[in-house]
Each structure stands twice: as structure tokens, then as C-alpha cells.
């Protein structure tokens, strides 16, 4: 039986800036602890203040390097920064296969930076199922900016838009990213495009292609819309990062002015409630193997099976 945790004391220590307390709260989230409702209740009064920035893009575009550089840029503004680096799961342990903390060693001794690797544990969409609750922990702990770096799984990686206030989509020249962007619907999720590794040949063409695609997308929109900027960077040399931070700030201001920030956070909370409810239903009723068997055998249709599941009358 799991040992009970002093949730109130843990939250108080996290709010006082104790990294071990923050880490312990996130561990409770990842483990799906029975005390998670108590944790959520204790955190609720202190949330809603952090700026959440998502970073996504295909593997190899420099997401971790860009995240590292962004942390430094925000720290130069004296902001407390937390990073959730969502990594692929080990097929053996279920843990994070590649810890991005290794690539962000520059900030290991900075008390104003907290970095946590989280495993996807087989979850599609490039994010861990525990990420929304982890965001609440970091928000309540007083971090000004929370950066969520996704695993980089390609076209299924659009889930980040449901969590972030501002989503950065990274591309790099010479990787076929223009075609990939069009296929993946990235135009719909990007608030800021970042063409990283801009010292390579083809960077200007990649930026031009993106601007052209953005112009096509804007023709079908009515009312006020955010003009998605395209920023060129060389993250490894900290080049262009000031402009990225400026674009993030401008986007936050635009959203606040047009009510979009509130709308995004309402959608985020709604999705979180729905996910928790679905998980509770799954936990309460357990496997649906018997119902599935009856559907396959033609005894039930899927809608009737779902009604039995919801009613809890699985033997009907």
C-alpha cells in the first residue's frame, strides 16, 4: 500500500521554491496517485498565472537546442522558467528514453530553472497524459514561463495546441519541412514559425515558402486574426532568440486584447476535465473485453454496448 503524503505541506514547500517538492508533486501526477484529487484541490487557488509555451516540430530541427536557448533568453528577463521535455518511452521500463535534461545542462545549477523529462508511455500526439496536471503543479509553484517540448513524432503531434498559450513550430532547411507542414496541418497550430539552423543553405527559401502558405491560409478567415510571424534562428549560437521571445510576447498581448487567451484556457480546462472523466470511467468499469466479444459476435451493437458500460449494467 502506497504511503500517504502530506499534500498541504508538499504544496507549501513547492510554492516556497523547493525543487524536490515540485518534483515529488509531479511524480504523484505521473503515478496516478490516489491522492491526486487532494493535490489538485490544494493547487487550484494558485494556478492561472504562468505563460505556457509549446515547442513542436519534426525530429532533427533542433527543439532541445532551441528550448535551451529560450530558457536562457527568459532568464535574462529575470523570469522563473520550467521545462517539461516529453520523451519517447523506453519499451522496457516505461520511463523516458532520452532525457532532455542532459542537453540542457547549462541550467542545472540555476535555482530559477526547473527541468523535468516525462515519458509519453505510449500516448499518441507527442505528449504524456500527465502533462496537463504537471503544468498545474509548475503554475502553482510560481514559474513565470512553462515550456513544453514535445517528443517530435510528426503528423500526430498537434495535441500541443490544446495545452499551450503560444505554440512554436520549428522547421529547418533541407529537411522537406515545407511539404510536411502542409501535410500535417501545422499552419493551423503554429502561432510562431521558427526556421532554425538558418545558417544553412535554403533557410531563406523555407521562410518564403512558409510566408506564402500563411498568406493563403489568411484568405479564408473572417474577423481579427493573428499574423503568424516567421523567425529565423541559429539556436546553437543564440542568434534570433530575442526576436522569438518578442514574438511570443506580442502573441500573448494580442490574445489578451481579443479574448483568445481566455478561450484557449477554457478549452484547455474542458479537455482536462473530459480526460479525467474518461479515465475515471475506464478505472471504474475495467476492461470491456466481454462487451467487445458480444459486439463481435453480433449480440450487441457498439452503441448498446456503450450504454451498458455507462449504466454499469454490464450483465444485461
N, C-alpha and C positions, 0 to 999 in steps of 0.2 A: 504493500500500500504506500502511495506517494506521501512524503512528509508535507504537512501543511506549512504554508509560507505566510509570514506576517506581511500581508499585502499593503496595508496602510503605511507601515514602516518602510517597505521597499519603495513605494511611490514617493514618499517624502525624501528618501535618500537620492532617488533618481532626480527629483526636482532640485535638489541641492547640488547636482552636477557630479554625482558619484558614478563613474563609468561601470563599475561592477554591478551596481543596482540596475542600471539601464540594461546591461547585458542579461541579467537574470530575468527581468521582465520579458524581454524578447524571447528568451529560452522558454518561458512559460507559454508564450504565444505559440511558438513552433511546436511544442509538445502537446498542444491542445489540452492544457491542464484543466482539471475540474474547477480550479479557482479563477479561470479566465473571466467569467462574468463579474467576479469581485474586482479583478484588475481593471476591467473596462469601466465599471462604475466609479472606481477611485480616480481614473484618469480623465473621465468625461469633463469635469469642470475646468480643466487646464488645456484643453485642445482647441484647435481652430486658429492658431496664430502662425504656424510655420508655413513657409513658402516651399511647395513641393515641385521639384524639377525632375522630369523623366528624361533619361538618355537612352535612345534605342538606335538600332542600325544593324546591318549585316555584320557577321564576323569579319574581323580584319580591318575595320575602318578606324580603329583607334579609340574605342569607347572608354576603356580603362585609363588610357593616357589623357584623354580629354577630361574625364572625371577628376583625375588627379590635378590637372591644371585648373579646373573650375574651382576645386576646393581651395587652392592657393589664392585664386582671384577673390573669392568671397572672404577668405581670411584677411586679405589685405584691406577689406572694408570692415574688419573687426566683427564679422558675423560668426556665430557658432554654427558649425556645419556637421551634419550627419550624413553618412552614405550607407545605403543598402545596396550591396552588389549581389544580384541574383545570379547564381552559377548553376551549371548543369549538375544533376545529382550523380553521385557515384552509384553504379549498379550493384555494388556490394554492401556499402554501409548506409546508403541513402543520404549521406552528407554532401556538402559542397565539394565538387571535384576539383575546381580551380579557384583557390582563394584569391580574390582581387586585392585583399589586404597586402599581399606580397608585392603587388605592383603599385601600391600607394604607401610604401614605407616612408616616404618623405614626411608624412604627417603622424607617424606612430607615436611620437612623444609630445604632440601638441594637445594640451588639455581641452582646446576648443574644437577638436575634431573627434568624431566617433565613427568608426567604420565597422560594418558587420556584413559578412558573407552569409547568404541564405541559399539553401538548395531548393531547386524547383520541385523536387520529389515527384517527378513525372507530370507535373502540372503543365498543360499547354498554355500558349500565349506569352511565354517568356517571363512569367512572374511566379513567385511562390504563392500558395493560397494564404499564407500567413502574412503576406506583405501589408495589407491594409491595417491589420491590428498592430504590426510593428511600427507603422507610420504614426499611429496614435501614441504609442509609447514615446517615440522620439519627439513628437509635437509637444506632449505634456512635459517632457524633460527640459523644454525651453530652447530647443535648437531653432535658430532663425531660418535656416535653409536645410531641407532634406533632399538629397539627390538619390534617385532610384535608377540604378544602371541595370538594364535587362540583360538576359542571357545571350541574346543575339541569335535567334532561331529563324529569322527570315520572315515569311509572309504571315505567320500566325502571331506575330509579335505586337499586334495593335492593342493589346489589353492595357498597355501603359497609359493610354489616353484616359482611361477611367479612373486612374489614381492621381495623375499629375495635374498641377495647375498649369504648368507650361511644359510642353514636350519638345525636346530637341531630337531631330532625326539627323544622324551623322551619315555622310557618304564620303567616298574617296575616289579620286580619279583613277581610271584604268581598271575598275572592278565591275563594269557593267551595271552600275548602280542606277543609272538613268532608267533603263528598262525595268529593273527590279522595282524602282519606286512606282512606276506606272502600274505594274502588275499588282503590287501589294496594297495599293490604295493608300500609300503613305502621304499623298497630298492631303488626305482628309484628317490625318492625325498630327501632322507637323505644325507646330507654332513657330518654330525657328528651324531652318535648314542650316546645317553646318557642313561645309565641304572641308574636311580635314586633309592633312598631307598636301596642302596647297602648293608646296614647293615642287610637286611632281608635274610632269607634262600632262596636260589635259584638264587641269583644275579649272581654268577659265571656261573651257567648253562645258564642263559639268555644271558650273554655276549658271551659265547661259541657258542650258537645257532646263534646269530647274525653274529659272525665272519665266521661261516660255510656258512651261506646264502650269505654273501658278497663274499666269495671265489667262490661260484657257479655263481654269477652274473658277476664276472670279466672275466670268461672264454669266454663269448660271445662278449667281447668288443675288438675293434681294436684301435690301436693308444694309446697315453698317456691318462691315466685315474687317477682320484683322488682316493687314497686308503682311503676309509671311515673308520675313527677310531671309536672304541667303548670305551667310557669313563664311568667309574663307579663313581657315586657321592652319597653323602648324603647331599642334598642341605640345609636341615634344620640346618645342623651343618657346612656349608661352606666347606665340605670335597670334594675334587676333582674339585672344580670350577676353580682353576688355570690351570689345565690340559684342561678344556673345553675352556677357553679363549685362551690358547696356540693352540689348535686345530683349533679354528676359525681364528686365525692369520695365521696359516700355510695354511689354505684353501684359504684365501684371497691372500696370496703370490703365491700359485700355480695357481690360476685363472689369476692373473695379468701376470704371466710368460707365460701362454698358451693361452692367449686371451679370456679365458672363461668369465671373468668379463665383458668385453665389450659386448660379445654376450648375456649374461644374461640381461644386462641393455638395449640393443637394443630390445630384446624380451619383456621386461617389458614396454618400451615406446610404442611398437607396440600394445600390448594388451590394454594399456591405451587409445590410440587413437581410437582403434576399439570400446571399450566400450563407449566412449564419443559419437562416431558417431552413434552407435545403439540407445543410449539414445536420441540423437537429433532427429533421425528418428521417434522414438516412440512418442516423445513430439510433433513433427510437425504434424504427421498424426492422433494421438489419437488412440482410441480403434479400433480394427479390427473386431469388432463383426459382422458387415454386411458382410464383406468378408468371415468370418468364416462360417456364415449362408449359403452363396452361395456355399461354398465348401461342406458343409454337405449335402445340397440339390442336389448336383451333377451338379450345374450350372457352376461351375468353378473348375479347379484342383488347388492344392496348389501353383504350380509354376506360373500359370497365375495370381493367386491372389497376389502373392508376386511381380510380375511385375507391377500390377496395383498400389500396395502400393508404390513401389519405384518411379513410374512415377507421383504419386499424382493424377492419374485419377481414383478415386475410384468409379465413377458412370458408368464406361464403362461396 
